[in-house]
């Protein structure tokens, strides 16, 4: 029995449908993400799970208890859920300890203090219990918000873009800390985010959303290596398409040479397809048969992302170790190392670029 069962729900405002026939399940102890661009319906779906939005169709079950249907909506305070918001929503006039203890008024004072001390320790806030929110950094305030949401021991934690106000390094570090804490506490979680790196760092499963629907519900690995649609391929990771002619179900003739994968992309010999080449599919090789001229570069610390222009004019992305520091205009040699070929039926008007702003 899943902890949360979202069954074909539709949610909207006035005459606009924002979430349409949405379904997914969460097991106990599982952490998932709803991932997608702004306006795809992910926050509305989260608000429906929380009980802030009624459903127009379908139903939501929490621990096998009906929480939402077209007939009734269980109030948020009766759903055994916690929430962490983008803006932290801390009480400025309360100390850190008082903020964390806010939802524990029904507990005896001794038990309340034990829980506050436990969460101060678990979130790395020891010694800060007497401070006020304005005396803390953004990352520390987010930890307080997390501790306050966990204090009543909810069965499910809902997180709406909780790290978006933090810098990149802190966002990545805190997302891993949150995952570890939820796993240690045995609490299931739903993260809403537009950032794939954040979703991948936290989640056991990720649902990629578009126009109010989940296009693919899968592990981060499968979303990257086995996207089921062009939209998912575009949104997850970066890449460029090259044209291929099918020689066999998993073998193609391309300007990069003959490419062969470990699964079938097409059954029609002679069919034209667009094959997705990700930056990690092109690896540096001084003896490689593919040459490209460097037209752009982006230093990423351990790696450099190069934009390579082939003799045909096609531009592809390639990741090199950072000690391969080439200059614009240099010619380098690479080879294709793509075991998992991703391809779609050829669409002539499609751009070759495959990336989104949120994934840069």
C-alpha positions in Angstrom: 0.0 0.0 0.0 1.5 3.4 -1.0 1.7 6.2 1.5 0.4 8.6 -1.0 -1.8 7.8 -4.0 -2.6 10.6 -6.4 -5.2 9.1 -8.7 -6.2 11.0 -11.9 -6.6 14.4 -10.3 -7.5 17.5 -12.1 -7.1 21.0 -10.5 -7.9 24.4 -12.0 -8.9 28.0 -11.4 -12.1 29.4 -12.9 -12.2 28.0 -16.5 -8.5 27.1 -16.6 -7.3 23.5 -16.0 -3.8 23.6 -14.5 -3.4 19.9 -13.5 -5.0 17.4 -15.8 -5.5 13.7 -15.0 -2.4 13.5 -12.9 -1.4 10.3 -11.2 1.6 9.1 -9.1 2.3 7.1 -6.0 4.8 7.4 -3.2 6.0 4.6 -0.9 6.8 5.0 2.7 10.3 6.4 3.1 10.5 7.4 -0.5 11.5 10.9 -1.7 10.2 12.1 -5.1 10.3 15.3 -7.1 7.9 17.0 -9.5 10.2 18.6 -12.0 9.3 21.0 -14.8 9.4 24.6 -16.1 7.4 27.4 -14.6 3.7 27.1 -15.3 3.7 23.3 -15.7 1.4 22.7 -12.7 3.8 21.2 -10.3 3.1 23.7 -7.4 -0.6 23.4 -8.0 -0.3 19.6 -7.7 1.6 20.0 -4.4 -1.0 22.4 -3.1 -3.7 19.8 -3.9 -1.8 17.1 -2.0 -1.4 19.6 0.9 -5.2 20.3 0.9 -4.9 23.9 -0.1 -6.6 23.3 -3.5 -9.7 21.2 -4.1 -9.7 18.7 -6.9 -12.2 18.8 -9.8 -11.7 15.1 -10.6 -9.9 12.1 -9.2 -8.9 11.6 -5.6 -5.9 11.7 -3.3 -5.3 9.0 -0.7 -2.9 9.4 2.2 -2.1 6.2 4.2 -5.2 4.7 2.5 -7.4 7.4 3.8 -9.2 9.6 1.3 -7.9 13.2 1.7 -9.4 14.8 -1.5 -12.2 14.0 -3.9 -14.8 15.9 -5.8 -17.0 15.6 -2.8 -14.8 16.6 0.1 -11.4 18.0 1.0 -9.7 17.0 4.3 -8.1 20.2 5.9 -4.3 20.5 5.7 -3.9 20.2 9.5 -5.6 16.7 9.5 -3.3 15.2 6.8 -0.2 14.5 8.9 2.0 16.5 6.5 4.7 19.1 6.9 5.5 21.9 4.5 8.7 23.9 3.7 8.2 27.0 1.6 10.5 29.0 -0.7 10.4 32.0 1.6 11.0 30.0 4.8 8.0 31.7 6.5 9.6 31.8 9.9 8.2 33.8 12.8 10.5 36.8 13.2 9.5 37.5 16.8 10.3 33.9 18.0 13.7 32.4 18.7 15.0 29.5 16.7 13.9 27.0 19.4 10.5 28.6 19.6 10.1 28.4 15.8 10.9 24.7 15.8 8.6 24.0 18.8 5.7 26.0 17.3 3.7 22.9 16.3 4.4 21.0 19.5 2.2 22.8 21.9 0.2 19.6 22.8 3.4 17.8 23.9 4.6 17.9 27.5 7.4 20.5 28.0 10.0 17.8 28.5 9.1 15.9 25.3 8.9 19.2 23.5 12.4 20.1 24.5 13.8 16.6 23.6 12.4 17.0 20.1 13.7 20.5 19.6 17.2 19.5 20.8 17.1 16.5 18.5 16.3 18.6 15.5 18.8 21.3 16.4 21.4 18.6 16.3 20.1 16.9 13.2 20.1 20.1 11.2 23.4 21.5 12.4 21.9 24.3 14.4 23.3 23.5 17.8 24.0 26.6 19.9 21.7 28.8 17.9 18.4 28.1 19.7 18.3 31.5 21.4 18.9 33.5 18.2 16.2 35.1 16.0 15.7 34.4 12.3 17.2 37.7 11.1 20.5 36.7 12.9 20.9 33.6 10.7 22.1 33.1 7.1 19.7 32.0 4.4 20.9 28.4 4.6 20.5 28.4 8.4 17.0 29.9 8.1 16.1 27.1 5.6 17.3 24.5 8.1 15.1 26.1 10.8 12.1 25.9 8.4 12.9 22.2 7.8 13.3 21.5 11.5 10.0 23.2 12.3 8.2 21.1 9.5 9.7 17.9 10.9 9.1 18.6 14.5 5.5 17.2 14.6 6.8 14.0 13.0 4.7 14.2 9.8 4.4 11.1 7.6 5.0 13.2 4.5 7.0 16.4 3.9 6.1 18.7 1.0 8.8 21.1 -0.2 8.0 23.9 -2.7 11.2 25.2 -4.3 12.8 25.3 -0.8 16.4 26.1 -2.0 15.8 28.6 -4.8 16.8 31.6 -2.8 20.2 30.1 -2.0 23.4 30.3 -4.0 24.3 27.3 -6.1 26.9 25.7 -3.9 24.7 26.0 -0.8 21.7 24.7 -2.7 23.5 21.6 -3.8 24.9 20.9 -0.3 21.7 21.5 1.5 19.6 19.4 -0.8 21.9 16.4 -0.1 21.6 17.2 3.7 17.8 17.2 3.4 17.8 13.9 1.7 20.0 12.3 4.3 17.9 13.8 7.1 14.6 12.6 5.7 16.0 9.1 5.1 17.3 9.0 8.7 14.0 10.2 10.1 12.0 7.7 7.9 9.9 10.5 6.4 8.6 10.5 2.8 9.0 13.7 0.8 7.8 15.5 -2.3 10.1 18.2 -3.8 8.8 20.7 -6.3 11.6 22.2 -8.4 12.6 23.5 -11.9 16.2 22.4 -11.2 17.1 18.9 -12.4 20.3 18.8 -10.4 18.4 19.5 -7.3 15.8 16.9 -8.1 18.4 14.3 -9.0 20.3 14.9 -5.7 17.3 14.4 -3.5 15.0 11.9 -5.3 14.4 8.2 -5.6 11.9 9.0 -8.4 11.2 12.1 -10.5 8.1 13.1 -12.4 8.8 15.4 -15.4 5.8 17.6 -15.8 4.5 19.6 -18.8 1.1 21.2 -19.3 -0.3 19.8 -16.1 0.7 16.2 -16.8 3.6 13.9 -15.9 5.3 12.8 -19.1 7.7 10.4 -17.4 7.9 9.1 -13.9 11.2 7.3 -13.4 14.6 7.2 -11.7 17.0 10.0 -12.4 19.3 7.5 -14.2 16.5 6.4 -16.6 15.3 10.0 -17.2 18.8 10.9 -18.4 19.5 7.7 -20.4 16.0 6.7 -21.5 13.8 9.8 -22.0 10.5 8.7 -23.4 9.8 11.9 -25.3 11.6 14.9 -27.0 10.4 17.2 -24.2 12.0 15.0 -21.5 15.1 14.7 -23.6 15.2 18.5 -24.0 14.6 19.2 -20.4 16.9 16.7 -18.8 20.6 17.5 -19.5 22.1 19.2 -22.5 22.7 17.9 -26.0 22.4 18.3 -29.7 20.8 16.1 -32.3 22.5 14.6 -35.4 20.7 12.9 -38.3 21.0 9.2 -38.6 19.8 6.6 -41.1 18.7 3.3 -39.6 20.7 0.3 -40.8 19.3 -2.0 -38.1 17.1 -1.5 -35.0 20.0 -0.2 -33.0 22.6 0.8 -35.6 22.7 4.0 -37.5 24.8 5.7 -40.2 25.6 9.4 -39.2 28.2 12.1 -40.0 29.9 10.8 -36.8 30.3 7.4 -38.3 28.3 4.3 -37.6 26.7 4.4 -34.2 25.4 1.4 -32.4 23.6 1.2 -29.1 22.3 -1.4 -26.6 18.6 -1.0 -27.4 16.4 -0.5 -30.4 15.4 3.0 -31.4 13.6 2.1 -34.6 12.4 -0.9 -36.5 12.4 0.6 -40.0 15.6 0.1 -42.1 16.4 3.3 -44.0 14.3 5.5 -41.7 15.7 8.9 -40.8 16.0 9.7 -37.1 17.3 12.5 -34.8 20.0 11.0 -32.5 20.7 12.9 -29.2 24.4 13.3 -28.5 25.0 14.5 -25.0 28.2 16.2 -23.9 29.4 13.1 -22.1 28.9 11.0 -25.2 31.8 12.8 -27.0 35.1 12.0 -25.2 38.5 13.4 -26.1 40.7 11.0 -28.0 43.9 12.1 -29.9 43.4 9.1 -32.2 39.6 9.8 -32.6 38.2 9.8 -36.1 36.0 12.9 -35.4 37.6 16.4 -35.6 36.0 19.6 -34.4 36.9 23.2 -34.1 36.3 24.8 -30.7 33.7 27.6 -31.0 32.8 28.1 -27.4 34.0 26.9 -23.9 32.6 27.0 -20.4 34.8 26.2 -17.5 33.0 24.0 -14.9 35.8 23.2 -12.4 36.6 19.6 -12.9 35.4 19.8 -16.5 35.3 22.1 -19.5 32.2 22.1 -21.7 33.3 22.8 -25.3 31.1 23.6 -28.3 32.7 21.8 -31.3 31.9 22.6 -34.9 32.3 19.7 -37.3 33.5 20.1 -40.9 29.8 20.0 -42.0 28.9 22.9 -39.7 27.1 20.8 -37.2 27.8 21.9 -33.6 28.0 19.4 -30.7 28.9 19.7 -27.0 31.7 17.7 -25.4 33.0 17.5 -21.8 36.8 17.4 -21.4 38.7 17.0 -18.1 39.7 20.6 -17.0 43.4 20.0 -17.6 42.6 19.8 -21.4 42.6 23.6 -21.6 42.1 24.4 -25.3 41.6 27.7 -27.0 38.8 29.0 -29.2 39.7 28.0 -32.8 41.7 25.0 -31.8 41.0 21.7 -33.6 40.5 18.7 -31.3 39.8 15.0 -31.9 37.0 13.1 -30.2 35.2 9.8 -30.4 31.6 8.8 -29.6 31.1 6.8 -26.4 27.4 6.4 -26.3 26.1 3.0 -25.2 22.6 4.3 -24.7 21.4 5.8 -28.0 18.5 8.1 -27.7 16.6 8.9 -30.9 13.3 10.1 -32.2 11.7 10.2 -35.7 13.3 12.9 -37.8 11.7 16.3 -37.6 13.2 18.6 -40.2 12.1 21.9 -38.6 13.4 20.9 -35.2 16.5 22.9 -33.9 19.6 20.9 -33.2 20.1 22.4 -29.8 18.7 20.4 -26.8 18.9 22.3 -23.6 16.8 24.5 -21.3 17.7 27.6 -19.4 17.1 26.0 -16.0 19.6 23.3 -16.8 22.5 25.4 -17.7 
